[in-house]
Amino acid sequence: MRIFQNSGVYRSYRTRLRQLTQDCQTFDSANTVFLNDRFGAAHFLKPILEHEQTAFFANGDDEYSQRLWASENGLNSNSPLEDILIAQIEHHRTEVFYNMDPMRFGDSFLARLPGCVRKTLAWRAAPSEGGEFLKHDLIVNNFPGLLEGFRQQGARAEYFFPAHDPEMDAYASNTARDIDILFVGSYSQYHKNRAMMLEALAALHTKYKVRMHLDRSRLTKLAETPLGWMGPLRKHRRALNIRTVSSDPVFGRDLLNALGRSKMVINGAIDMSLNDRGNMRVWEAMGCGAALISDEGRYPNHLNPGVEFQTYKSVNDLLERIDLLMDSPDKRSKLSQAGYAAISHHYSKQKQWDAFVRLAQ
């Protein structure tokens, strides 16, 4: 199977990616640097991460690497990114196109695919208002409620899952964990429940070593400059306790390092479908050997609350569970070990690839 996996670059990650690839002079070197940083690696298929010749990977919206490829292959480097992606697919003689950026490369893009492509799959795990990508042969994600929504719109949709990145094993083996409580994620006043939870966590900084790496909204960033101290922007400022324990967002290896230094990681889903749970932080936290405390809901198979991780019903419940695990190192260690074992075994890269092959038949 000649597989082409197309992805996209998360907006907040672009600055880091430019720093990592600024000295790269070829598409292959830029691609290798990106893949080695492990950003999004839970989603990347085994042949991609192992650089198999039959597998091709591109961040179709990354102008720097894509224009390097165009220059190397006789295409005008100023060509539209869609044209470059089509040329790559033709050059690779792709049989299965796995698209992780269907909101950008949707149905109109599919209509241009060369005849060598026999199957198209798209990963989409978020609300998709305005997106036109349902002509993919299959829509996949790990949220049953979202899948049913796609089916109701006339698409074929099947369950598929992220997988444990073996590179996390080195971080999971770390026993010198100097961060008691870690939260990594986005911050916006529009996410009321998350903001309340973060304020309660931040207040624990007098008792525990709490660290937050927050990707702030544009309004929050502006509100925390002198321009935002007065007037309507003030409501978008984070509470003082949150600002006290917050650092810049982290991605790639920096994220894995933070997770590997943490005793426990707090998770909270936002904008997910119904009661389904299983966002990326679940895979990342357990995969790096931290004890996970996450909000209640329906989790993927083999991930059992109270066994591989803990759940909370409310902010007060969360605080009680934090105290319990901090006071019981043995219980915390047992929880983190069980979580790591479940993720690394039941959601291995080989099992992910085997599942993908079945879906692509």
Beta strands, then each sheet from edge to edge (+ up, - down):
strand 1: 3-7
strand 2: 55-59
strand 3: 96-99
strand 4: 119-123
strand 5: 138-141
strand 6: 157-159
strand 7: 179-187
strand 8: 210-216
strand 9: 246-247
strand 10: 262-266
strand 11: 291-295
strand 12: 310-312
sheet 1: 2+ 1+ 3+ 4+ 5+ 6+
sheet 2: 9+ 8+ 7+ 10+ 11+ 12+
end
